[in-house]
Amino acid sequence: MRTRSRERLGVQGNSGEDMLVDLRDRLLALGDMPSLPTGWHAESAIRSAYGDKFSGDLAVTSLSPDGHRLEVALVDLSGKGRTAGTRSLLCSGAIGGLLGQVEPERLLPAANHYLVRQEWPEGFATAVHLAVDLRTGDFTLGNAGHPAPIQFTAGSGRWSVLESAGGPVLGIIPEIQFPRSAGRLGRGDALVLYTDGVIEARGHDLSRGLDRLLGNAERLITSGFAGGARRLCADAQAGDSDDRAVVVIWRD
């Protein structure tokens, strides 16, 4: 079975398997969080369905040369496993080339244009794009059919869901714009981006999954946000049955 999979991908034998592993590692590296200025922290965690080597969920990050702007794109491509994973590598490379090179409001329209041009049978994706000014904490969010991020505000001691107008999923409708919302991360605040595998599970209402996420996030307030991306990913509503990814950004 594994040999036939490699043949379909145009690679055979151990060298083919090594190539796939190298591609996976390159995909994960694109989501590595850069070193941030003092007082800022960020983590990401990605888990594939049933422990497969590849995931349809991907994170891509960029820090401006002056260290003033952090951008994070979290994307959930349709499908699971190796097929989605190889598309993820192509998509992450395209988005990685855009981050920091185009203004934030142009990122999702450009990513949508890329996916539309690919004409993949399962080529649609949801995405959320964050651009945060690390000097002030001001941020903007663009959303393409993706679950709404959640924010912890130290002043109120509560988590809230950042609902916004957003736009449709990527890769379906050509030449569409994606409205952006704005917010601010103050000292002690945190922001969580996540994919639908974190809150969805077959046979369960979506609101139940969101409540579960908020409950798990509540525990981070006392235990600390460090390691929170991994913990929220591990406690996902879908368990191992779906790809899932979490990004946590917070300020001291």
Residue pairs with C-beta under 8 A, 6 or more apart in sequence:
2 17
3 12
5 82
6 12
6 13
6 16
6 17
6 20
9 16
9 20
9 82
9 86
11 17
11 19
11 20
20 53
20 54
20 82
21 53
23 86
23 89
24 53
24 54
24 85
24 89
26 89
27 54
27 58
27 85
27 88
27 89
27 92
28 46
30 58
30 59
30 60
30 61
30 92
30 93
30 96
31 44
31 46
31 58
31 59
31 60
31 61
31 92
32 44
32 61
33 42
33 43
33 44
33 61
34 61
34 62
34 63
34 70
35 63
36 42
36 63
36 67
36 70
36 134
37 67
37 134
39 187
39 251
39 252
40 70
40 134
40 249
40 250
40 251
40 252
41 225
41 226
41 249
41 250
41 251
41 252
42 61
42 70
42 72
42 247
42 248
42 249
42 250
43 225
43 226
43 227
43 228
43 229
43 230
43 247
43 248
44 59
44 61
44 72
44 229
44 245
44 246
44 247
44 248
45 229
45 230
45 232
45 233
45 245
45 246
46 55
46 57
46 58
46 59
46 233
46 243
46 244
46 245
47 55
47 233
47 234
47 236
47 240
47 243
47 244
47 245
48 54
48 55
48 57
48 80
48 81
48 85
48 243
49 55
49 80
49 81
49 197
49 240
49 241
49 242
49 243
50 240
50 241
51 240
52 80
52 81
52 82
52 85
53 82
53 85
54 81
54 82
54 84
54 85
54 86
54 88
55 80
55 84
55 85
55 88
55 243
55 245
56 76
56 77
56 78
56 79
56 80
56 81
56 84
56 85
56 87
56 88
56 243
57 74
57 75
57 76
57 77
57 88
57 195
57 197
57 243
57 244
57 245
58 74
58 75
58 77
58 88
58 91
58 92
58 245
59 72
59 73
59 74
59 75
59 245
59 247
60 72
60 73
60 75
60 92
60 95
60 96
60 99
61 70
61 71
61 72
61 73
61 99
62 70
62 71
62 96
62 99
62 100
63 69
63 70
63 71
63 100
64 70
64 100
67 134
68 133
68 134
68 135
69 100
69 131
69 132
69 133
69 134
70 130
70 131
70 132
70 134
70 249
71 99
71 100
71 104
71 107
71 129
71 130
71 131
71 132
72 129
72 130
72 193
72 247
72 249
73 95
73 99
73 107
73 111
73 127
73 128
73 129
73 130
74 127
74 128
74 129
74 146
74 193
74 194
74 195
74 245
74 247
75 88
75 91
75 92
75 95
75 111
75 125
75 126
75 127
75 170
76 125
76 126
76 127
76 146
76 195
76 196
76 197
76 243
76 245
77 84
77 87
77 88
77 91
77 122
77 124
77 125
78 84
78 122
78 123
78 124
78 125
79 87
79 122
80 242
80 243
83 122
84 122
84 243
87 120
87 122
87 123
90 118
91 111
91 114
91 115
91 125
94 111
94 114
95 107
95 111
98 106
98 107
98 110
98 111
99 107
102 110
104 129
104 131
104 140
104 142
104 180
105 140
105 142
105 178
105 180
107 129
107 142
108 127
108 129
108 142
108 144
108 167
108 170
108 178
109 175
109 176
109 177
109 178
111 127
111 144
111 170
112 144
112 170
112 171
112 173
112 174
112 176
112 178
113 174
113 175
115 123
115 124
115 125
115 170
115 171
116 123
116 171
116 172
116 173
116 174
118 171
120 171
123 171
124 169
124 170
124 171
124 172
125 144
125 169
125 170
125 171
126 144
126 145
126 146
126 147
126 169
126 170
126 195
126 196
127 142
127 143
127 144
127 145
127 146
127 170
128 141
128 142
128 143
128 144
128 146
128 147
128 149
128 193
129 141
129 142
129 143
130 139
130 140
130 141
130 149
130 191
130 193
130 249
131 139
131 140
132 138
132 139
132 185
132 249
133 139
136 184
137 184
137 185
137 186
137 189
137 251
138 182
138 183
138 184
139 182
139 183
139 184
139 185
139 191
140 180
140 181
140 182
140 183
141 149
141 162
141 164
141 180
141 181
141 182
141 183
142 166
142 167
142 178
142 179
142 180
143 164
143 166
143 167
143 178
143 181
144 166
144 167
144 168
144 169
144 170
144 178
145 166
145 167
145 168
145 169
145 170
146 166
146 195
146 196
147 194
147 195
147 196
147 198
147 199
147 210
148 161
148 162
148 163
148 164
149 161
149 162
149 191
149 192
149 193
149 194
150 159
150 160
150 161
150 162
150 191
150 192
150 194
150 213
150 214
150 217
151 159
151 160
151 162
151 183
151 185
151 189
151 190
151 191
151 192
152 158
152 159
152 189
152 190
152 191
152 192
152 217
152 220
152 221
152 250
153 160
153 186
153 189
154 186
154 187
154 188
154 189
155 186
155 188
157 221
159 214
159 217
159 218
161 210
162 181
162 183
164 179
164 180
164 181
165 179
165 181
166 178
166 179
167 176
167 177
167 178
167 179
168 176
185 191
185 249
185 250
185 251
186 251
187 251
187 252
188 251
188 252
189 250
189 251
190 220
190 225
190 228
190 248
190 249
190 250
190 251
191 248
191 249
191 250
192 213
192 217
192 228
192 232
192 246
192 247
192 248
193 246
193 247
193 249
194 213
194 232
194 244
194 245
194 246
194 247
195 243
195 244
195 245
195 246
196 242
197 236
197 237
197 238
197 242
197 243
197 244
197 245
198 209
198 213
198 232
198 233
198 236
198 237
198 238
198 244
198 245
198 246
199 206
199 209
199 210
199 212
199 213
199 236
199 237
200 206
200 209
200 237
200 238
200 242
201 209
201 237
201 238
201 239
201 241
201 242
202 238
202 241
204 237
208 237
209 237
209 238
212 235
212 237
213 232
213 237
216 231
216 232
216 235
217 228
217 232
220 228
220 231
220 232
220 248
225 248
225 250
228 246
228 248
229 246
229 247
229 248
230 246
232 246
232 248
233 244
233 245
233 246
236 242
236 244
238 244
